[in-house]
Amino acid sequence: MTLDKTIQEHAQKLPYALQQEVLDFVQYLLTKTEQQENAEWSAFSLSAAMRGMEDEPDLYSLSDIRTDEE
C-alpha cells in the first residue's frame, strides 16, 4: 500500500474535527515547504547575480559615506 493511501485510511478513521486538524496540518506543511523553497531560490538567485563581483574594483570607500553629523 502506498503512503498516501495509508494516510488516507488512517485519517478516515478519525472524527471529522480531527480530520480537519489533519488537513490544517498538511496545509501548514505545504506553506512551510513553499516558503523554504522560495528562500532557497532567493539565496541562490542572489549568489548567482553577485558571482564575479568580488573581482570588480571598489567604486566607493568608507570616506565616501556621508553621515548626518557632518
C-alpha positions in Angstrom: 0.0 0.0 0.0 1.3 3.5 -0.8 2.0 6.1 1.8 -0.9 8.4 0.6 -3.4 5.5 0.8 -2.2 4.6 4.3 -2.5 8.2 5.4 -6.0 8.4 3.9 -7.1 5.2 5.6 -5.9 6.4 9.0 -7.4 9.8 8.5 -10.8 8.4 7.6 -11.0 6.6 10.9 -10.7 9.9 12.8 -13.7 12.0 13.8 -14.5 14.9 11.4 -13.0 17.6 13.7 -9.7 15.7 13.8 -9.7 15.2 10.0 -10.0 19.0 9.8 -6.9 19.2 12.0 -5.0 16.8 9.8 -6.0 18.9 6.7 -4.8 22.1 8.5 -1.5 20.5 9.3 -1.0 19.3 5.8 -1.7 22.8 4.5 0.7 24.2 7.1 3.4 21.8 5.9 2.8 22.8 2.2 3.0 26.5 3.1 6.2 25.9 5.1 7.8 23.9 2.3 6.9 26.6 -0.3 8.4 29.4 1.9 11.5 27.3 2.4 11.8 26.7 -1.4 11.3 30.5 -2.0 14.0 31.4 0.5 16.4 28.9 -1.0 15.7 30.1 -4.5 16.2 33.7 -3.4 19.6 32.9 -1.9 20.6 31.1 -5.0 19.4 33.9 -7.2 21.3 36.5 -5.2 24.5 34.4 -5.2 24.3 33.9 -8.9 23.7 37.6 -9.5 26.7 38.5 -7.3 29.0 35.9 -8.8 32.2 37.5 -10.1 31.5 40.9 -8.4 34.3 40.3 -5.9 36.8 40.7 -8.7 35.5 44.2 -9.7 37.2 47.3 -8.3 35.5 49.2 -5.5 33.8 52.3 -6.7 33.5 53.9 -3.2 35.4 53.8 0.0 34.4 54.4 3.6 35.4 58.0 3.3 32.7 58.5 0.7 30.0 57.7 3.3 28.2 60.8 4.5 26.7 61.0 7.9 24.2 63.5 9.4 26.9 64.7 11.8 28.9 66.4 9.0 
